[in-house]
Amino acid sequence: MTFDSLVDKLNVEPNILVEVDDMAMLRLVALDKMGLTLAPPIVVLDELEKKTLVEVKQIPEIRENFYAITAKRKFQNTLILECIENLKAKI
């Protein structure tokens, strides 16, 4: 479920100040502390550990998709191949 579909389902209208697609920029938005930021904990892990930021609530219904595109290479990176195989096994 996406954020947009969740707010539609809950029939709420959040006051969105900014929308970003870049995780580094999302981290900066969270650090600006203008309001709540919806971000995967891994993006702000250091700040959560240092208590610079506080996790208010987890929303397990919302999922983020990440895509990796690789080209066939003469010398394959074995770590990348292992990651791809692990992901294939989960699908």
PDB file of N, CA, C and O in Angstrom:
ATOM      1  N   MET A   1       0.845  -1.175   0.000  1.00  0.00           N
ATOM      2  CA  MET A   1       0.000   0.000   0.000  1.00  0.00           C
ATOM      3  C   MET A   1       0.891   1.240   0.000  1.00  0.00           C
ATOM      4  O   MET A   1       1.912   1.278   0.688  1.00  0.00           O
ATOM      5  N   THR A   2       0.506   2.242  -0.766  1.00  0.00           N
ATOM      6  CA  THR A   2       1.256   3.488  -0.814  1.00  0.00           C
ATOM      7  C   THR A   2       0.684   4.487   0.188  1.00  0.00           C
ATOM      8  O   THR A   2      -0.409   4.293   0.719  1.00  0.00           O
ATOM      9  N   PHE A   3       1.429   5.546   0.437  1.00  0.00           N
ATOM     10  CA  PHE A   3       0.957   6.597   1.336  1.00  0.00           C
ATOM     11  C   PHE A   3      -0.357   7.187   0.824  1.00  0.00           C
ATOM     12  O   PHE A   3      -1.303   7.377   1.589  1.00  0.00           O
ATOM     13  N   ASP A   4      -0.402   7.474  -0.477  1.00  0.00           N
ATOM     14  CA  ASP A   4      -1.612   8.065  -1.061  1.00  0.00           C
ATOM     15  C   ASP A   4      -2.831   7.163  -0.888  1.00  0.00           C
ATOM     16  O   ASP A   4      -3.913   7.641  -0.548  1.00  0.00           O
ATOM     17  N   SER A   5      -2.663   5.871  -1.118  1.00  0.00           N
ATOM     18  CA  SER A   5      -3.802   4.961  -0.960  1.00  0.00           C
ATOM     19  C   SER A   5      -4.203   4.830   0.511  1.00  0.00           C
ATOM     20  O   SER A   5      -5.381   4.643   0.816  1.00  0.00           O
ATOM     21  N   LEU A   6      -3.233   4.927   1.423  1.00  0.00           N
ATOM     22  CA  LEU A   6      -3.553   4.852   2.851  1.00  0.00           C
ATOM     23  C   LEU A   6      -4.370   6.069   3.289  1.00  0.00           C
ATOM     24  O   LEU A   6      -5.367   5.912   3.995  1.00  0.00           O
ATOM     25  N   VAL A   7      -3.972   7.269   2.888  1.00  0.00           N
ATOM     26  CA  VAL A   7      -4.746   8.448   3.298  1.00  0.00           C
ATOM     27  C   VAL A   7      -6.129   8.454   2.641  1.00  0.00           C
ATOM     28  O   VAL A   7      -7.097   8.928   3.235  1.00  0.00           O
ATOM     29  N   ASP A   8      -6.221   7.928   1.418  1.00  0.00           N
ATOM     30  CA  ASP A   8      -7.548   7.788   0.791  1.00  0.00           C
ATOM     31  C   ASP A   8      -8.424   6.832   1.592  1.00  0.00           C
ATOM     32  O   ASP A   8      -9.598   7.105   1.841  1.00  0.00           O
ATOM     33  N   LYS A   9      -7.836   5.709   1.990  1.00  0.00           N
ATOM     34  CA  LYS A   9      -8.573   4.707   2.756  1.00  0.00           C
ATOM     35  C   LYS A   9      -9.042   5.267   4.103  1.00  0.00           C
ATOM     36  O   LYS A   9     -10.154   4.985   4.549  1.00  0.00           O
ATOM     37  N   LEU A  10      -8.184   6.060   4.739  1.00  0.00           N
ATOM     38  CA  LEU A  10      -8.518   6.640   6.041  1.00  0.00           C
ATOM     39  C   LEU A  10      -9.352   7.913   5.919  1.00  0.00           C
ATOM     40  O   LEU A  10      -9.827   8.457   6.916  1.00  0.00           O
ATOM     41  N   ASN A  11      -9.525   8.385   4.665  1.00  0.00           N
ATOM     42  CA  ASN A  11     -10.293   9.600   4.399  1.00  0.00           C
ATOM     43  C   ASN A  11      -9.741  10.800   5.168  1.00  0.00           C
ATOM     44  O   ASN A  11     -10.490  11.534   5.813  1.00  0.00           O
ATOM     45  N   VAL A  12      -8.426  10.987   5.092  1.00  0.00           N
ATOM     46  CA  VAL A  12      -7.773  12.137   5.719  1.00  0.00           C
ATOM     47  C   VAL A  12      -7.063  12.950   4.637  1.00  0.00           C
ATOM     48  O   VAL A  12      -6.705  12.428   3.582  1.00  0.00           O
ATOM     49  N   GLU A  13      -6.868  14.235   4.922  1.00  0.00           N
ATOM     50  CA  GLU A  13      -6.169  15.125   4.005  1.00  0.00           C
ATOM     51  C   GLU A  13      -4.971  15.731   4.736  1.00  0.00           C
ATOM     52  O   GLU A  13      -5.112  16.745   5.419  1.00  0.00           O
ATOM     53  N   PRO A  14      -3.794  15.117   4.597  1.00  0.00           N
ATOM     54  CA  PRO A  14      -2.623  15.658   5.285  1.00  0.00           C
ATOM     55  C   PRO A  14      -2.179  16.979   4.660  1.00  0.00           C
ATOM     56  O   PRO A  14      -2.371  17.205   3.465  1.00  0.00           O
ATOM     57  N   ASN A  15      -1.592  17.833   5.462  1.00  0.00           N
ATOM     58  CA  ASN A  15      -1.032  19.094   4.980  1.00  0.00           C
ATOM     59  C   ASN A  15       0.422  18.807   4.579  1.00  0.00           C
ATOM     60  O   ASN A  15       1.322  18.851   5.418  1.00  0.00           O
ATOM     61  N   ILE A  16       0.639  18.519   3.313  1.00  0.00           N
ATOM     62  CA  ILE A  16       1.962  18.121   2.824  1.00  0.00           C
ATOM     63  C   ILE A  16       2.759  19.365   2.464  1.00  0.00           C
ATOM     64  O   ILE A  16       2.342  20.155   1.616  1.00  0.00           O
ATOM     65  N   LEU A  17       3.913  19.536   3.114  1.00  0.00           N
ATOM     66  CA  LEU A  17       4.761  20.685   2.858  1.00  0.00           C
ATOM     67  C   LEU A  17       5.745  20.434   1.723  1.00  0.00           C
ATOM     68  O   LEU A  17       6.082  21.349   0.972  1.00  0.00           O
ATOM     69  N   VAL A  18       6.205  19.192   1.602  1.00  0.00           N
ATOM     70  CA  VAL A  18       7.191  18.858   0.575  1.00  0.00           C
ATOM     71  C   VAL A  18       7.097  17.372   0.269  1.00  0.00           C
ATOM     72  O   VAL A  18       6.783  16.565   1.144  1.00  0.00           O
ATOM     73  N   GLU A  19       7.371  17.022  -0.975  1.00  0.00           N
ATOM     74  CA  GLU A  19       7.407  15.617  -1.388  1.00  0.00           C
ATOM     75  C   GLU A  19       8.719  15.400  -2.141  1.00  0.00           C
ATOM     76  O   GLU A  19       9.018  16.116  -3.097  1.00  0.00           O
ATOM     77  N   VAL A  20       9.496  14.411  -1.707  1.00  0.00           N
ATOM     78  CA  VAL A  20      10.788  14.140  -2.340  1.00  0.00           C
ATOM     79  C   VAL A  20      10.888  12.662  -2.697  1.00  0.00           C
ATOM     80  O   VAL A  20      10.247  11.816  -2.074  1.00  0.00           O
ATOM     81  N   ASP A  21      11.699  12.366  -3.705  1.00  0.00           N
ATOM     82  CA  ASP A  21      11.923  10.989  -4.131  1.00  0.00           C
ATOM     83  C   ASP A  21      13.333  10.507  -3.812  1.00  0.00           C
ATOM     84  O   ASP A  21      13.669   9.353  -4.080  1.00  0.00           O
ATOM     85  N   ASP A  22      14.148  11.367  -3.251  1.00  0.00           N
ATOM     86  CA  ASP A  22      15.536  11.043  -2.976  1.00  0.00           C
ATOM     87  C   ASP A  22      15.723  10.809  -1.481  1.00  0.00           C
ATOM     88  O   ASP A  22      15.328  11.647  -0.671  1.00  0.00           O
ATOM     89  N   MET A  23      16.320   9.682  -1.108  1.00  0.00           N
ATOM     90  CA  MET A  23      16.445   9.333   0.314  1.00  0.00           C
ATOM     91  C   MET A  23      17.352  10.309   1.073  1.00  0.00           C
ATOM     92  O   MET A  23      17.101  10.601   2.243  1.00  0.00           O
ATOM     93  N   ALA A  24      18.395  10.813   0.422  1.00  0.00           N
ATOM     94  CA  ALA A  24      19.274  11.782   1.090  1.00  0.00           C
ATOM     95  C   ALA A  24      18.507  13.080   1.376  1.00  0.00           C
ATOM     96  O   ALA A  24      18.658  13.672   2.444  1.00  0.00           O
ATOM     97  N   MET A  25      17.698  13.510   0.428  1.00  0.00           N
ATOM     98  CA  MET A  25      16.889  14.709   0.620  1.00  0.00           C
ATOM     99  C   MET A  25      15.825  14.469   1.687  1.00  0.00           C
ATOM    100  O   MET A  25      15.511  15.368   2.466  1.00  0.00           O
ATOM    101  N   LEU A  26      15.275  13.271   1.724  1.00  0.00           N
ATOM    102  CA  LEU A  26      14.288  12.917   2.739  1.00  0.00           C
ATOM    103  C   LEU A  26      14.894  13.019   4.140  1.00  0.00           C
ATOM    104  O   LEU A  26      14.243  13.478   5.079  1.00  0.00           O
ATOM    105  N   ARG A  27      16.138  12.589   4.261  1.00  0.00           N
ATOM    106  CA  ARG A  27      16.852  12.691   5.537  1.00  0.00           C
ATOM    107  C   ARG A  27      16.990  14.156   5.959  1.00  0.00           C
ATOM    108  O   ARG A  27      16.789  14.490   7.127  1.00  0.00           O
ATOM    109  N   LEU A  28      17.332  15.024   5.008  1.00  0.00           N
ATOM    110  CA  LEU A  28      17.467  16.448   5.311  1.00  0.00           C
ATOM    111  C   LEU A  28      16.135  17.068   5.715  1.00  0.00           C
ATOM    112  O   LEU A  28      16.086  17.915   6.608  1.00  0.00           O
ATOM    113  N   VAL A  29      15.067  16.653   5.067  1.00  0.00           N
ATOM    114  CA  VAL A  29      13.734  17.142   5.424  1.00  0.00           C
ATOM    115  C   VAL A  29      13.398  16.729   6.857  1.00  0.00           C
ATOM    116  O   VAL A  29      12.880  17.534   7.631  1.00  0.00           O
ATOM    117  N   ALA A  30      13.689  15.490   7.208  1.00  0.00           N
ATOM    118  CA  ALA A  30      13.426  15.016   8.581  1.00  0.00           C
ATOM    119  C   ALA A  30      14.239  15.816   9.589  1.00  0.00           C
ATOM    120  O   ALA A  30      13.735  16.156  10.659  1.00  0.00           O
ATOM    121  N   LEU A  31      15.483  16.117   9.264  1.00  0.00           N
ATOM    122  CA  LEU A  31      16.338  16.872  10.179  1.00  0.00           C
ATOM    123  C   LEU A  31      15.893  18.327  10.322  1.00  0.00           C
ATOM    124  O   LEU A  31      16.204  18.967  11.327  1.00  0.00           O
ATOM    125  N   ASP A  32      15.176  18.854   9.340  1.00  0.00           N
ATOM    126  CA  ASP A  32      14.692  20.231   9.396  1.00  0.00           C
ATOM    127  C   ASP A  32      13.612  20.407  10.463  1.00  0.00           C
ATOM    128  O   ASP A  32      13.388  21.519  10.941  1.00  0.00           O
ATOM    129  N   LYS A  33      12.947  19.320  10.835  1.00  0.00           N
ATOM    130  CA  LYS A  33      11.959  19.286  11.920  1.00  0.00           C
ATOM    131  C   LYS A  33      10.823  20.283  11.746  1.00  0.00           C
ATOM    132  O   LYS A  33      10.399  20.917  12.712  1.00  0.00           O
ATOM    133  N   MET A  34      10.327  20.427  10.515  1.00  0.00           N
ATOM    134  CA  MET A  34       9.185  21.307  10.268  1.00  0.00           C
ATOM    135  C   MET A  34       7.872  20.606  10.579  1.00  0.00           C
ATOM    136  O   MET A  34       6.826  21.250  10.657  1.00  0.00           O
ATOM    137  N   GLY A  35       7.920  19.299  10.754  1.00  0.00           N
ATOM    138  CA  GLY A  35       6.723  18.525  11.014  1.00  0.00           C
ATOM    139  C   GLY A  35       7.074  17.060  11.007  1.00  0.00           C
ATOM    140  O   GLY A  35       8.223  16.693  11.254  1.00  0.00           O
ATOM    141  N   LEU A  36       6.107  16.225  10.731  1.00  0.00           N
ATOM    142  CA  LEU A  36       6.357  14.786  10.645  1.00  0.00           C
ATOM    143  C   LEU A  36       6.934  14.450   9.283  1.00  0.00           C
ATOM    144  O   LEU A  36       6.562  15.055   8.277  1.00  0.00           O
ATOM    145  N   THR A  37       7.835  13.492   9.252  1.00  0.00           N
ATOM    146  CA  THR A  37       8.395  13.013   7.994  1.00  0.00           C
ATOM    147  C   THR A  37       8.162  11.522   7.920  1.00  0.00           C
ATOM    148  O   THR A  37       8.485  10.792   8.857  1.00  0.00           O
ATOM    149  N   LEU A  38       7.614  11.071   6.832  1.00  0.00           N
ATOM    150  CA  LEU A  38       7.391   9.652   6.600  1.00  0.00           C
ATOM    151  C   LEU A  38       8.622   9.117   5.880  1.00  0.00           C
ATOM    152  O   LEU A  38       8.837   9.407   4.703  1.00  0.00           O
ATOM    153  N   ALA A  39       9.437   8.326   6.601  1.00  0.00           N
ATOM    154  CA  ALA A  39      10.705   7.859   6.035  1.00  0.00           C
ATOM    155  C   ALA A  39      11.031   6.471   6.558  1.00  0.00           C
ATOM    156  O   ALA A  39      10.698   6.142   7.696  1.00  0.00           O
ATOM    157  N   PRO A  40      11.680   5.654   5.735  1.00  0.00           N
ATOM    158  CA  PRO A  40      12.147   4.353   6.236  1.00  0.00           C
ATOM    159  C   PRO A  40      13.210   4.590   7.315  1.00  0.00           C
ATOM    160  O   PRO A  40      14.080   5.442   7.140  1.00  0.00           O
ATOM    161  N   PRO A  41      13.153   3.855   8.418  1.00  0.00           N
ATOM    162  CA  PRO A  41      14.124   4.057   9.507  1.00  0.00           C
ATOM    163  C   PRO A  41      15.579   3.971   9.051  1.00  0.00           C
ATOM    164  O   PRO A  41      16.437   4.651   9.614  1.00  0.00           O
ATOM    165  N   ILE A  42      15.872   3.154   8.050  1.00  0.00           N
ATOM    166  CA  ILE A  42      17.251   3.004   7.600  1.00  0.00           C
ATOM    167  C   ILE A  42      17.825   4.322   7.096  1.00  0.00           C
ATOM    168  O   ILE A  42      19.036   4.535   7.162  1.00  0.00           O
ATOM    169  N   VAL A  43      16.968   5.210   6.594  1.00  0.00           N
ATOM    170  CA  VAL A  43      17.416   6.500   6.053  1.00  0.00           C
ATOM    171  C   VAL A  43      17.937   7.407   7.165  1.00  0.00           C
ATOM    172  O   VAL A  43      18.848   8.205   6.944  1.00  0.00           O
ATOM    173  N   VAL A  44      17.362   7.285   8.353  1.00  0.00           N
ATOM    174  CA  VAL A  44      17.735   8.163   9.468  1.00  0.00           C
ATOM    175  C   VAL A  44      18.237   7.359  10.671  1.00  0.00           C
ATOM    176  O   VAL A  44      18.082   7.777  11.818  1.00  0.00           O
ATOM    177  N   LEU A  45      18.829   6.222  10.398  1.00  0.00           N
ATOM    178  CA  LEU A  45      19.252   5.312  11.475  1.00  0.00           C
ATOM    179  C   LEU A  45      20.210   5.981  12.461  1.00  0.00           C
ATOM    180  O   LEU A  45      20.039   5.849  13.673  1.00  0.00           O
ATOM    181  N   ASP A  46      21.211   6.693  11.956  1.00  0.00           N
ATOM    182  CA  ASP A  46      22.163   7.367  12.852  1.00  0.00           C
ATOM    183  C   ASP A  46      21.458   8.380  13.743  1.00  0.00           C
ATOM    184  O   ASP A  46      21.740   8.468  14.938  1.00  0.00           O
ATOM    185  N   GLU A  47      20.546   9.138  13.161  1.00  0.00           N
ATOM    186  CA  GLU A  47      19.835  10.158  13.924  1.00  0.00           C
ATOM    187  C   GLU A  47      18.907   9.531  14.967  1.00  0.00           C
ATOM    188  O   GLU A  47      18.735  10.082  16.054  1.00  0.00           O
ATOM    189  N   LEU A  48      18.314   8.391  14.644  1.00  0.00           N
ATOM    190  CA  LEU A  48      17.477   7.691  15.629  1.00  0.00           C
ATOM    191  C   LEU A  48      18.325   7.168  16.780  1.00  0.00           C
ATOM    192  O   LEU A  48      17.929   7.264  17.942  1.00  0.00           O
ATOM    193  N   GLU A  49      19.502   6.609  16.456  1.00  0.00           N
ATOM    194  CA  GLU A  49      20.392   6.089  17.503  1.00  0.00           C
ATOM    195  C   GLU A  49      20.910   7.206  18.403  1.00  0.00           C
ATOM    196  O   GLU A  49      21.046   7.021  19.612  1.00  0.00           O
ATOM    197  N   LYS A  50      21.200   8.367  17.813  1.00  0.00           N
ATOM    198  CA  LYS A  50      21.716   9.510  18.594  1.00  0.00           C
ATOM    199  C   LYS A  50      20.591  10.297  19.258  1.00  0.00           C
ATOM    200  O   LYS A  50      20.845  11.244  20.002  1.00  0.00           O
ATOM    201  N   LYS A  51      19.340   9.898  18.986  1.00  0.00           N
ATOM    202  CA  LYS A  51      18.148  10.563  19.519  1.00  0.00           C
ATOM    203  C   LYS A  51      17.996  11.993  19.001  1.00  0.00           C
ATOM    204  O   LYS A  51      17.329  12.817  19.627  1.00  0.00           O
ATOM    205  N   THR A  52      18.620  12.285  17.852  1.00  0.00           N
ATOM    206  CA  THR A  52      18.404  13.558  17.172  1.00  0.00           C
ATOM    207  C   THR A  52      16.993  13.588  16.611  1.00  0.00           C
ATOM    208  O   THR A  52      16.343  14.633  16.591  1.00  0.00           O
ATOM    209  N   LEU A  53      16.521  12.424  16.151  1.00  0.00           N
ATOM    210  CA  LEU A  53      15.153  12.251  15.682  1.00  0.00           C
ATOM    211  C   LEU A  53      14.484  11.169  16.511  1.00  0.00           C
ATOM    212  O   LEU A  53      15.156  10.321  17.099  1.00  0.00           O
ATOM    213  N   VAL A  54      13.172  11.198  16.555  1.00  0.00           N
ATOM    214  CA  VAL A  54      12.395  10.224  17.317  1.00  0.00           C
ATOM    215  C   VAL A  54      11.382   9.577  16.384  1.00  0.00           C
ATOM    216  O   VAL A  54      10.683  10.260  15.635  1.00  0.00           O
ATOM    217  N   GLU A  55      11.312   8.262  16.439  1.00  0.00           N
ATOM    218  CA  GLU A  55      10.293   7.551  15.671  1.00  0.00           C
ATOM    219  C   GLU A  55       8.972   7.662  16.419  1.00  0.00           C
ATOM    220  O   GLU A  55       8.866   7.251  17.575  1.00  0.00           O
ATOM    221  N   VAL A  56       7.965   8.221  15.751  1.00  0.00           N
ATOM    222  CA  VAL A  56       6.661   8.411  16.377  1.00  0.00           C
ATOM    223  C   VAL A  56       5.812   7.165  16.218  1.00  0.00           C
ATOM    224  O   VAL A  56       5.199   6.699  17.178  1.00  0.00           O
ATOM    225  N   LYS A  57       5.774   6.626  15.007  1.00  0.00           N
ATOM    226  CA  LYS A  57       4.935   5.456  14.745  1.00  0.00           C
ATOM    227  C   LYS A  57       5.443   4.719  13.523  1.00  0.00           C
ATOM    228  O   LYS A  57       5.917   5.329  12.565  1.00  0.00           O
ATOM    229  N   GLN A  58       5.340   3.414  13.567  1.00  0.00           N
ATOM    230  CA  GLN A  58       5.622   2.598  12.392  1.00  0.00           C
ATOM    231  C   GLN A  58       4.313   2.328  11.674  1.00  0.00           C
ATOM    232  O   GLN A  58       3.280   2.106  12.305  1.00  0.00           O
ATOM    233  N   ILE A  59       4.364   2.350  10.349  1.00  0.00           N
ATOM    234  CA  ILE A  59       3.173   2.077   9.543  1.00  0.00           C
ATOM    235  C   ILE A  59       3.514   0.912   8.617  1.00  0.00           C
ATOM    236  O   ILE A  59       3.912   1.128   7.472  1.00  0.00           O
ATOM    237  N   PRO A  60       3.363  -0.322   9.105  1.00  0.00           N
ATOM    238  CA  PRO A  60       3.773  -1.482   8.315  1.00  0.00           C
ATOM    239  C   PRO A  60       2.973  -1.685   7.032  1.00  0.00           C
ATOM    240  O   PRO A  60       3.405  -2.421   6.144  1.00  0.00           O
ATOM    241  N   GLU A  61       1.799  -1.033   6.924  1.00  0.00           N
ATOM    242  CA  GLU A  61       0.995  -1.179   5.714  1.00  0.00           C
ATOM    243  C   GLU A  61       1.659  -0.515   4.499  1.00  0.00           C
ATOM    244  O   GLU A  61       1.425  -0.919   3.360  1.00  0.00           O
ATOM    245  N   ILE A  62       2.476   0.492   4.748  1.00  0.00           N
ATOM    246  CA  ILE A  62       3.114   1.220   3.647  1.00  0.00           C
ATOM    247  C   ILE A  62       4.411   0.520   3.265  1.00  0.00           C
ATOM    248  O   ILE A  62       5.247   0.221   4.118  1.00  0.00           O
ATOM    249  N   ARG A  63       4.564   0.269   1.984  1.00  0.00           N
ATOM    250  CA  ARG A  63       5.751  -0.399   1.441  1.00  0.00           C
ATOM    251  C   ARG A  63       6.413   0.491   0.411  1.00  0.00           C
ATOM    252  O   ARG A  63       5.738   1.225  -0.311  1.00  0.00           O
ATOM    253  N   GLU A  64       7.711   0.429   0.342  1.00  0.00           N
ATOM    254  CA  GLU A  64       8.483   1.169  -0.652  1.00  0.00           C
ATOM    255  C   GLU A  64       9.136   0.178  -1.595  1.00  0.00           C
ATOM    256  O   GLU A  64       9.699  -0.823  -1.155  1.00  0.00           O
ATOM    257  N   ASN A  65       9.066   0.447  -2.876  1.00  0.00           N
ATOM    258  CA  ASN A  65       9.711  -0.411  -3.869  1.00  0.00           C
ATOM    259  C   ASN A  65      11.031   0.202  -4.305  1.00  0.00           C
ATOM    260  O   ASN A  65      11.115   1.400  -4.573  1.00  0.00           O
ATOM    261  N   PHE A  66      12.050  -0.625  -4.371  1.00  0.00           N
ATOM    262  CA  PHE A  66      13.353  -0.203  -4.860  1.00  0.00           C
ATOM    263  C   PHE A  66      13.707  -1.090  -6.037  1.00  0.00           C
ATOM    264  O   PHE A  66      13.443  -2.292  -6.020  1.00  0.00           O
ATOM    265  N   TYR A  67      14.298  -0.503  -7.050  1.00  0.00           N
ATOM    266  CA  TYR A  67      14.651  -1.243  -8.250  1.00  0.00           C
ATOM    267  C   TYR A  67      16.145  -1.108  -8.530  1.00  0.00           C
ATOM    268  O   TYR A  67      16.724  -0.032  -8.377  1.00  0.00           O
ATOM    269  N   ALA A  68      16.750  -2.200  -8.935  1.00  0.00           N
ATOM    270  CA  ALA A  68      18.156  -2.190  -9.331  1.00  0.00           C
ATOM    271  C   ALA A  68      18.240  -2.678 -10.767  1.00  0.00           C
ATOM    272  O   ALA A  68      17.684  -3.719 -11.117  1.00  0.00           O
ATOM    273  N   ILE A  69      18.931  -1.925 -11.581  1.00  0.00           N
ATOM    274  CA  ILE A  69      19.097  -2.289 -12.984  1.00  0.00           C
ATOM    275  C   ILE A  69      20.585  -2.506 -13.231  1.00  0.00           C
ATOM    276  O   ILE A  69      21.407  -1.634 -12.953  1.00  0.00           O
ATOM    277  N   THR A  70      20.910  -3.659 -13.748  1.00  0.00           N
ATOM    278  CA  THR A  70      22.321  -3.960 -14.007  1.00  0.00           C
ATOM    279  C   THR A  70      22.490  -4.372 -15.466  1.00  0.00           C
ATOM    280  O   THR A  70      21.559  -4.850 -16.114  1.00  0.00           O
ATOM    281  N   ALA A  71      23.679  -4.174 -15.945  1.00  0.00           N
ATOM    282  CA  ALA A  71      24.024  -4.602 -17.298  1.00  0.00           C
ATOM    283  C   ALA A  71      24.908  -5.840 -17.198  1.00  0.00           C
ATOM    284  O   ALA A  71      25.648  -6.007 -16.228  1.00  0.00           O
ATOM    285  N   LYS A  72      24.828  -6.690 -18.185  1.00  0.00           N
ATOM    286  CA  LYS A  72      25.672  -7.867 -18.194  1.00  0.00           C
ATOM    287  C   LYS A  72      27.118  -7.414 -18.390  1.00  0.00           C
ATOM    288  O   LYS A  72      27.418  -6.615 -19.278  1.00  0.00           O
ATOM    289  N   ARG A  73      27.988  -7.927 -17.564  1.00  0.00           N
ATOM    290  CA  ARG A  73      29.397  -7.522 -17.608  1.00  0.00           C
ATOM    291  C   ARG A  73      30.289  -8.740 -17.813  1.00  0.00           C
ATOM    292  O   ARG A  73      29.914  -9.875 -17.517  1.00  0.00           O
ATOM    293  N   LYS A  74      31.457  -8.468 -18.321  1.00  0.00           N
ATOM    294  CA  LYS A  74      32.422  -9.544 -18.541  1.00  0.00           C
ATOM    295  C   LYS A  74      32.832 -10.165 -17.206  1.00  0.00           C
ATOM    296  O   LYS A  74      32.910 -11.386 -17.074  1.00  0.00           O
ATOM    297  N   PHE A  75      33.091  -9.309 -16.223  1.00  0.00           N
ATOM    298  CA  PHE A  75      33.472  -9.774 -14.888  1.00  0.00           C
ATOM    299  C   PHE A  75      32.360  -9.389 -13.919  1.00  0.00           C
ATOM    300  O   PHE A  75      32.242  -8.233 -13.513  1.00  0.00           O
ATOM    301  N   GLN A  76      31.552 -10.372 -13.561  1.00  0.00           N
ATOM    302  CA  GLN A  76      30.413 -10.122 -12.692  1.00  0.00           C
ATOM    303  C   GLN A  76      30.857  -9.921 -11.240  1.00  0.00           C
ATOM    304  O   GLN A  76      31.771 -10.594 -10.763  1.00  0.00           O
ATOM    305  N   ASN A  77      30.205  -8.998 -10.550  1.00  0.00           N
ATOM    306  CA  ASN A  77      30.438  -8.774  -9.132  1.00  0.00           C
ATOM    307  C   ASN A  77      29.662  -9.852  -8.372  1.00  0.00           C
ATOM    308  O   ASN A  77      28.432  -9.887  -8.419  1.00  0.00           O
ATOM    309  N   THR A  78      30.374 -10.721  -7.679  1.00  0.00           N
ATOM    310  CA  THR A  78      29.728 -11.855  -7.005  1.00  0.00           C
ATOM    311  C   THR A  78      28.762 -11.400  -5.905  1.00  0.00           C
ATOM    312  O   THR A  78      27.759 -12.069  -5.658  1.00  0.00           O
ATOM    313  N   LEU A  79      29.046 -10.284  -5.250  1.00  0.00           N
ATOM    314  CA  LEU A  79      28.140  -9.792  -4.205  1.00  0.00           C
ATOM    315  C   LEU A  79      26.805  -9.343  -4.803  1.00  0.00           C
ATOM    316  O   LEU A  79      25.745  -9.588  -4.227  1.00  0.00           O
ATOM    317  N   ILE A  80      26.867  -8.691  -5.950  1.00  0.00           N
ATOM    318  CA  ILE A  80      25.642  -8.269  -6.622  1.00  0.00           C
ATOM    319  C   ILE A  80      24.834  -9.483  -7.068  1.00  0.00           C
ATOM    320  O   ILE A  80      23.615  -9.524  -6.900  1.00  0.00           O
ATOM    321  N   LEU A  81      25.522 -10.467  -7.637  1.00  0.00           N
ATOM    322  CA  LEU A  81      24.830 -11.686  -8.066  1.00  0.00           C
ATOM    323  C   LEU A  81      24.156 -12.378  -6.893  1.00  0.00           C
ATOM    324  O   LEU A  81      23.038 -12.875  -7.022  1.00  0.00           O
ATOM    325  N   GLU A  82      24.827 -12.413  -5.752  1.00  0.00           N
ATOM    326  CA  GLU A  82      24.259 -13.034  -4.551  1.00  0.00           C
ATOM    327  C   GLU A  82      23.018 -12.272  -4.080  1.00  0.00           C
ATOM    328  O   GLU A  82      22.021 -12.883  -3.695  1.00  0.00           O
ATOM    329  N   CYS A  83      23.079 -10.950  -4.109  1.00  0.00           N
ATOM    330  CA  CYS A  83      21.920 -10.137  -3.718  1.00  0.00           C
ATOM    331  C   CYS A  83      20.739 -10.401  -4.642  1.00  0.00           C
ATOM    332  O   CYS A  83      19.606 -10.552  -4.183  1.00  0.00           O
ATOM    333  N   ILE A  84      21.004 -10.456  -5.944  1.00  0.00           N
ATOM    334  CA  ILE A  84      19.939 -10.704  -6.911  1.00  0.00           C
ATOM    335  C   ILE A  84      19.313 -12.072  -6.681  1.00  0.00           C
ATOM    336  O   ILE A  84      18.090 -12.202  -6.720  1.00  0.00           O
ATOM    337  N   GLU A  85      20.122 -13.081  -6.445  1.00  0.00           N
ATOM    338  CA  GLU A  85      19.588 -14.425  -6.199  1.00  0.00           C
ATOM    339  C   GLU A  85      18.759 -14.460  -4.914  1.00  0.00           C
ATOM    340  O   GLU A  85      17.712 -15.105  -4.872  1.00  0.00           O
ATOM    341  N   ASN A  86      19.219 -13.773  -3.869  1.00  0.00           N
ATOM    342  CA  ASN A  86      18.454 -13.721  -2.617  1.00  0.00           C
ATOM    343  C   ASN A  86      17.109 -13.045  -2.819  1.00  0.00           C
ATOM    344  O   ASN A  86      16.097 -13.475  -2.266  1.00  0.00           O
ATOM    345  N   LEU A  87      17.105 -11.976  -3.620  1.00  0.00           N
ATOM    346  CA  LEU A  87      15.832 -11.288  -3.883  1.00  0.00           C
ATOM    347  C   LEU A  87      14.900 -12.150  -4.729  1.00  0.00           C
ATOM    348  O   LEU A  87      13.692 -12.169  -4.495  1.00  0.00           O
ATOM    349  N   LYS A  88      15.447 -12.854  -5.700  1.00  0.00           N
ATOM    350  CA  LYS A  88      14.621 -13.738  -6.523  1.00  0.00           C
ATOM    351  C   LYS A  88      13.961 -14.810  -5.676  1.00  0.00           C
ATOM    352  O   LYS A  88      12.815 -15.187  -5.921  1.00  0.00           O
ATOM    353  N   ALA A  89      14.689 -15.305  -4.673  1.00  0.00           N
ATOM    354  CA  ALA A  89      14.156 -16.350  -3.809  1.00  0.00           C
ATOM    355  C   ALA A  89      12.981 -15.854  -2.972  1.00  0.00           C
ATOM    356  O   ALA A  89      12.122 -16.641  -2.574  1.00  0.00           O
ATOM    357  N   LYS A  90      12.944 -14.536  -2.703  1.00  0.00           N
ATOM    358  CA  LYS A  90      11.877 -13.961  -1.881  1.00  0.00           C
ATOM    359  C   LYS A  90      10.625 -13.636  -2.677  1.00  0.00           C
ATOM    360  O   LYS A  90       9.556 -13.424  -2.104  1.00  0.00           O
ATOM    361  N   ILE A  91      10.753 -13.597  -3.993  1.00  0.00           N
ATOM    362  CA  ILE A  91       9.601 -13.232  -4.842  1.00  0.00           C
ATOM    363  C   ILE A  91       8.689 -14.415  -5.059  1.00  0.00           C
ATOM    364  O   ILE A  91       7.674 -14.294  -5.744  1.00  0.00           O
TER     365      ILE A  91
END
